């Protein structure tokens, strides 16, 4: 039995028939950074790795027989680029813990019990020159990517917003996580987090506790990569809330679809951290959240109402927004949860499709403005 990344095991049965087994036994090396189920039984490393990232490698065999990996090892041709930290090789499994230690290229050599090189694969490591922060809400409603493109992140004061962190060298994405550290003043709380369901990703939760512009110093693997400005928006500056819907094109009855609540300020720019209460039809909810998840049903058109009072301890004046959706059975959630249970099942696929369509995401080095858009799933019933 060969070892595969845990996330790939969950779905591999769905795709087992997509590619026939190879005619003869072969070795292949895959990492744990992205469960690309369509890669098949072949080498798949999500390179270049970002410097400082820890990576787990899996060595497997396929074909007419399985290799006995007892006493096998894996070595790097240049440990200043990729360092092998630990090798776990048994008759059935061959896993390696490694570290992307420095910019450059190296060969990873699979060495059998006799000392012969049975297989090798190239690896590349690079240091980023820019970072992208993408609001987590874009994972649920990919249509929001253009709303936040080139925008300075705006977060409602005393509320929390979560951003996905991605690294780039020029326009090439670097893979891996756990390498970012940040520093800010006492008026801005920042928390880092990682998740590894289907795809290893890195996150920043941002919680401003004083209105105004806050500067965050960023370091990758202990090296400065500049700073990021965060706009903390006073609740008094909110002028409205807006409900942004995930497209239902191609959806089947029972599929999950998402609605995101955003605020807009006096500059009509999108503000994260708005957590309204929701009511679908005559079914109110008690817990607030910036996400509403419902089951798509083209035979049912129901009103969805979001209500938000930004100053809970002060002025009770708030905002309401109502749209109509084709839906039933909804639940409230929050984009600040990044564990397995909170991840939208289709998010990696939808973000990949968004990339093919040329959807932009904002980098910290750009501060151009983008006009907000709104999309409603269903018209009001006549």
Wavefront OBJ file of the C-alpha trace (Angstrom):
o trace
v 0.000 0.000 0.000
v 1.420 3.353 -0.992
v 1.027 6.532 1.025
v -0.784 9.577 -0.362
v -1.563 12.992 1.123
v -4.602 12.643 3.411
v -6.673 15.151 1.436
v -6.129 13.214 -1.782
v -7.307 9.953 -0.189
v -10.721 11.514 0.440
v -11.512 11.807 -3.240
v -9.101 9.563 -5.122
v -11.770 6.942 -5.694
v -13.744 9.397 -7.797
v -10.922 9.655 -10.313
v -9.393 6.166 -10.251
v -10.925 5.384 -13.623
v -9.588 8.530 -15.298
v -6.134 7.115 -16.066
v -5.057 3.486 -16.504
v -2.140 2.177 -14.416
v 1.299 2.349 -16.047
v 2.485 -0.712 -17.906
v 5.488 -1.231 -15.603
v 6.516 -0.196 -12.109
v 7.756 3.357 -11.700
v 8.622 5.702 -8.856
v 7.182 9.155 -8.403
v 7.458 11.941 -5.805
v 4.626 14.227 -4.713
v 4.342 16.870 -1.999
v 1.606 17.826 0.441
v 1.027 21.397 -0.759
v -1.825 20.791 -3.196
v -3.974 17.701 -3.712
v -4.017 17.853 -7.506
v -6.078 14.734 -8.078
v -5.584 14.895 -11.832
v -1.776 14.617 -11.601
v -2.009 10.836 -11.512
v 0.874 8.536 -10.659
v 3.663 10.859 -11.659
v 6.020 13.413 -10.154
v 4.152 16.447 -8.825
v 5.943 19.093 -6.826
v 4.280 22.483 -6.365
v 7.452 24.455 -7.098
v 8.989 26.957 -6.771
v 8.738 26.694 -2.993
v 8.845 29.879 -0.964
v 12.023 30.077 1.091
v 11.509 28.874 4.645
v 8.543 26.600 3.882
v 8.375 23.131 5.445
v 7.373 20.474 2.904
v 6.377 16.828 3.260
v 7.300 14.592 0.324
v 5.745 11.216 -0.494
v 7.656 8.652 -2.568
v 5.401 6.091 -4.226
v 5.602 3.257 -6.717
v 3.045 2.176 -9.282
v 2.585 -0.449 -11.945
v 2.786 -4.218 -11.793
v 4.484 -4.324 -8.392
v 5.237 -2.233 -5.309
v 8.741 -1.420 -4.163
v 9.893 -2.408 -0.678
v 11.152 0.915 0.704
v 12.925 -0.545 3.739
v 16.326 1.148 4.182
v 15.704 3.561 1.294
v 16.480 7.248 1.677
v 16.179 10.573 -0.099
v 18.999 13.098 -0.392
v 19.327 16.606 -1.744
v 22.122 17.607 -4.125
v 22.266 21.011 -2.372
v 21.025 21.332 1.203
v 21.527 25.090 1.005
v 18.492 24.979 -1.316
v 16.453 22.084 0.092
v 17.375 20.338 3.328
v 16.200 16.821 4.149
v 15.208 16.865 7.822
v 13.732 13.400 8.394
v 13.219 10.232 6.340
v 10.565 7.662 7.270
v 10.980 4.586 5.034
v 9.288 1.238 5.693
v 8.262 -1.638 3.461
v 4.978 0.116 2.712
v 5.579 3.861 3.119
v 8.255 6.390 2.232
v 7.763 9.926 3.592
v 10.266 12.762 3.878
v 10.170 15.987 5.886
v 12.114 18.778 4.203
v 12.784 22.501 4.400
v 13.148 25.029 1.568
v 16.323 26.625 2.905
v 17.540 28.982 0.164
v 16.968 30.310 -3.340
v 18.211 28.071 -6.138
v 17.734 24.655 -7.715
v 18.585 21.164 -6.495
v 17.994 17.522 -7.367
v 16.168 15.273 -4.918
v 17.518 11.746 -5.334
v 15.662 8.610 -4.224
v 18.323 6.117 -3.150
v 17.477 2.413 -2.766
v 18.804 0.004 -0.133
v 21.786 -0.834 -2.366
v 22.841 2.802 -2.639
v 21.726 3.239 -6.242
v 19.776 6.300 -7.377
v 16.388 4.826 -8.308
v 14.709 8.124 -9.180
v 15.317 11.881 -9.062
v 13.244 15.014 -9.344
v 14.174 18.698 -9.607
v 13.169 21.224 -6.955
v 13.368 25.022 -7.005
v 13.209 27.508 -4.115
v 12.823 31.296 -4.389
v 12.348 34.351 -2.209
v 9.255 36.465 -2.991
v 9.334 40.081 -4.109
v 5.644 40.666 -3.418
v 2.743 39.317 -1.373
v -0.930 39.200 -2.263
v -3.641 39.436 0.371
v -7.010 38.136 -0.818
v -10.058 38.480 1.449
v -11.274 35.024 2.417
v -14.764 35.935 1.243
v -13.459 35.654 -2.346
v -13.098 31.893 -1.766
v -16.858 31.706 -1.307
v -17.933 34.241 -3.933
v -15.222 34.364 -6.638
v -17.137 37.145 -8.370
v -15.861 39.436 -5.586
v -12.238 39.238 -6.779
v -12.592 42.341 -8.945
v -14.304 44.245 -6.132
v -11.141 43.994 -4.035
v -8.590 44.210 -6.843
v -5.883 46.787 -6.040
v -7.825 48.048 -3.016
v -6.192 49.001 0.281
v -7.760 46.531 2.744
v -10.577 48.171 4.707
v -11.790 46.538 7.908
v -14.553 47.776 10.183
v -13.019 48.984 13.414
v -13.231 46.518 16.318
v -14.160 43.736 13.907
v -12.120 40.949 12.271
v -11.352 40.155 8.638
v -9.347 37.208 7.303
v -7.059 37.293 4.258
v -5.347 34.538 2.301
v -1.604 35.153 1.847
v 0.135 34.213 -1.414
v 3.729 34.842 -2.456
v 5.125 35.896 -5.829
v 8.476 36.280 -7.538
v 7.693 38.663 -10.385
v 4.409 37.149 -11.624
v 5.203 33.565 -10.627
v 3.472 32.161 -7.580
v 5.617 30.544 -4.905
v 4.206 27.660 -2.886
v 4.309 26.810 0.796
v 3.222 28.520 3.990
v 4.162 29.248 7.568
v 6.901 31.722 6.605
v 5.217 35.090 7.239
v 5.619 37.199 10.370
v 4.124 40.633 10.922
v 4.498 43.523 13.328
v 2.150 46.414 13.988
v 1.225 48.925 16.660
v -0.945 48.157 19.652
v -4.039 49.486 17.851
v -3.978 46.619 15.335
v -4.159 42.964 16.317
v -2.872 40.435 13.795
v -2.982 36.648 13.992
v -1.423 34.169 11.521
v -2.984 30.799 10.731
v -2.484 27.869 8.358
v -4.914 25.402 6.838
v -4.292 22.235 4.851
v -7.573 20.939 3.511
v -7.101 20.167 -0.218
v -4.462 22.904 -0.414
v -1.980 24.279 2.121
v -2.802 27.941 2.621
v -1.676 30.749 4.892
v -3.940 33.368 6.469
v -3.847 36.683 8.320
v -6.661 37.704 10.655
v -6.730 41.466 11.081
v -8.554 43.146 13.987
v -8.168 46.954 14.264
v -9.125 48.517 17.596
v -8.697 52.182 16.618
v -9.950 53.927 13.445
v -7.446 55.245 10.913
v -4.543 53.985 8.812
v -2.347 51.277 10.333
v 0.966 50.056 8.934
v 1.997 46.421 9.186
v 5.663 45.444 8.736
v 6.009 42.088 6.930
v 8.838 39.573 7.058
v 9.233 36.344 5.091
v 11.570 33.775 6.607
v 13.085 36.521 8.759
v 13.745 38.941 5.863
v 11.826 42.204 5.483
v 9.438 42.432 2.545
v 8.086 45.930 3.107
v 4.859 46.996 4.744
v 1.120 46.975 4.260
v -1.424 49.694 5.076
v -4.763 48.727 6.635
v -7.664 51.181 6.794
v -9.739 50.790 9.955
v -13.170 52.231 9.214
v -15.159 53.880 11.978
v -18.712 52.450 12.088
v -20.021 56.020 11.656
v -18.455 56.031 8.163
v -20.580 53.136 6.930
v -23.274 54.236 4.495
v -24.799 50.884 3.552
v -24.374 47.127 3.514
v -24.527 44.980 0.394
v -25.165 41.273 -0.157
v -22.965 39.667 -2.806
v -24.054 36.311 -4.199
v -22.243 33.334 -5.645
v -23.353 32.496 -9.173
v -25.878 29.683 -9.557
v -24.948 28.996 -13.179
v -24.576 25.226 -13.492
v -25.876 24.564 -9.989
v -28.085 21.560 -9.242
v -30.823 21.303 -6.635
v -29.248 20.827 -3.210
v -25.892 22.386 -4.095
v -24.489 24.813 -1.537
v -24.295 28.465 -2.549
v -22.937 31.440 -0.590
v -23.928 35.030 0.106
v -21.383 37.497 1.534
v -22.226 40.662 3.478
v -20.027 43.713 2.887
v -20.142 47.241 4.164
v -19.501 50.361 2.075
v -18.055 53.588 3.447
v -18.380 57.246 2.506
v -15.928 56.669 -0.389
v -18.176 53.812 -1.572
v -15.317 51.379 -1.017
v -15.896 47.825 0.297
v -15.419 47.245 4.024
v -14.822 43.820 5.572
v -15.877 42.736 9.045
v -19.629 43.322 8.701
v -21.485 40.528 10.556
v -25.246 40.880 10.228
v -28.032 38.651 11.448
v -29.971 36.911 8.689
v -33.526 35.872 7.891
v -34.492 33.596 5.009
v -38.199 33.920 4.409
v -39.701 33.880 7.898
v -36.820 31.908 9.427
v -34.566 34.276 11.452
v -31.149 33.333 12.801
v -29.700 34.363 16.133
v -25.938 34.209 15.502
v -24.334 36.901 13.305
v -21.838 36.210 10.542
v -20.632 37.618 7.225
v -21.607 34.456 5.300
v -24.935 32.857 4.562
v -24.868 29.329 3.096
v -28.021 27.952 1.519
v -29.192 25.002 -0.536
v -29.974 25.932 -4.121
v -33.482 25.125 -5.292
v -34.651 26.650 -8.592
v -38.283 26.051 -7.657
v -38.164 28.288 -4.580
v -37.678 32.053 -4.642
v -37.348 33.429 -1.108
v -36.340 36.775 0.384
v -33.039 36.885 2.279
v -32.743 39.782 4.739
v -29.529 40.881 6.472
v -29.638 43.342 9.395
v -26.548 44.978 10.889
v -26.177 47.457 13.758
v -22.502 48.537 13.672
v -22.403 50.104 17.158
v -23.803 47.498 19.509
v -23.082 49.511 22.647
v -24.069 52.891 21.275
v -26.351 54.129 18.527
v -28.752 51.285 17.687
v -29.238 52.640 14.163
v -28.290 50.014 11.625
v -28.607 48.868 8.049
v -30.724 46.333 6.245
v -30.396 44.754 2.826
v -32.782 42.290 1.206
v -32.322 40.181 -1.908
v -34.172 37.239 -3.399
v -32.479 33.889 -3.885
v -33.403 30.515 -5.275
v -32.864 28.695 -2.031
v -33.938 26.730 0.992
v -32.452 25.709 4.339
v -29.795 28.306 5.100
v -27.117 28.614 7.780
v -24.932 31.472 9.022
v -21.123 31.135 8.950
v -18.043 33.308 9.181
v -15.153 33.793 6.774
v -12.822 34.064 9.777
v -12.919 30.282 10.210
v -10.298 28.611 8.010
v -10.395 24.995 9.208
v -11.591 21.997 7.203
v -15.218 22.419 8.271
v -15.345 26.026 7.131
v -13.680 25.677 3.741
v -16.077 25.887 0.782
v -15.866 22.557 -0.993
v -15.518 24.145 -4.409
v -13.194 26.967 -3.393
v -9.898 25.666 -4.870
v -11.652 24.851 -8.145
v -13.422 28.203 -8.295
v -10.241 30.142 -7.579
v -8.474 28.178 -10.324
v -11.248 29.049 -12.767
v -11.073 32.678 -11.669
v -7.386 32.659 -12.525
v -8.108 31.325 -16.003
v -10.576 34.157 -16.532
v -7.997 36.775 -15.625
v -9.512 37.738 -12.278
v -7.131 39.993 -10.358
v -6.256 40.009 -6.672
v -4.669 42.912 -4.885
v -0.949 42.997 -4.077
v 0.423 45.055 -1.254
v 2.446 47.158 -3.664
v -0.610 48.451 -5.530
v -3.309 50.860 -4.318
v -5.515 51.511 -7.331
v -9.283 51.644 -6.898
v -11.890 49.294 -8.263
v -15.618 49.936 -8.587
v -17.839 47.676 -6.466
v -20.381 45.446 -8.132
v -23.451 43.641 -6.887
v -25.082 40.514 -8.257
v -28.477 39.191 -7.190
v -29.394 35.585 -7.816
v -33.126 35.907 -8.205
v -35.625 38.627 -9.045
v -38.432 39.468 -6.636
v -41.488 37.308 -7.220
v -44.226 39.056 -9.108
l 1 2 3 4 5 6 7 8 9 10 11 12 13 14 15 16 17 18 19 20 21 22 23 24 25 26 27 28 29 30 31 32 33 34 35 36 37 38 39 40 41 42 43 44 45 46 47 48 49 50 51 52 53 54 55 56 57 58 59 60 61 62 63 64 65 66 67 68 69 70 71 72 73 74 75 76 77 78 79 80 81 82 83 84 85 86 87 88 89 90 91 92 93 94 95 96 97 98 99 100 101 102 103 104 105 106 107 108 109 110 111 112 113 114 115 116 117 118 119 120 121 122 123 124 125 126 127 128 129 130 131 132 133 134 135 136 137 138 139 140 141 142 143 144 145 146 147 148 149 150 151 152 153 154 155 156 157 158 159 160 161 162 163 164 165 166 167 168 169 170 171 172 173 174 175 176 177 178 179 180 181 182 183 184 185 186 187 188 189 190 191 192 193 194 195 196 197 198 199 200 201 202 203 204 205 206 207 208 209 210 211 212 213 214 215 216 217 218 219 220 221 222 223 224 225 226 227 228 229 230 231 232 233 234 235 236 237 238 239 240 241 242 243 244 245 246 247 248 249 250 251 252 253 254 255 256 257 258 259 260 261 262 263 264 265 266 267 268 269 270 271 272 273 274 275 276 277 278 279 280 281 282 283 284 285 286 287 288 289 290 291 292 293 294 295 296 297 298 299 300 301 302 303 304 305 306 307 308 309 310 311 312 313 314 315 316 317 318 319 320 321 322 323 324 325 326 327 328 329 330 331 332 333 334 335 336 337 338 339 340 341 342 343 344 345 346 347 348 349 350 351 352 353 354 355 356 357 358 359 360 361 362 363 364 365 366 367 368 369 370 371 372 373 374 375 376 377 378 379 380 381 382
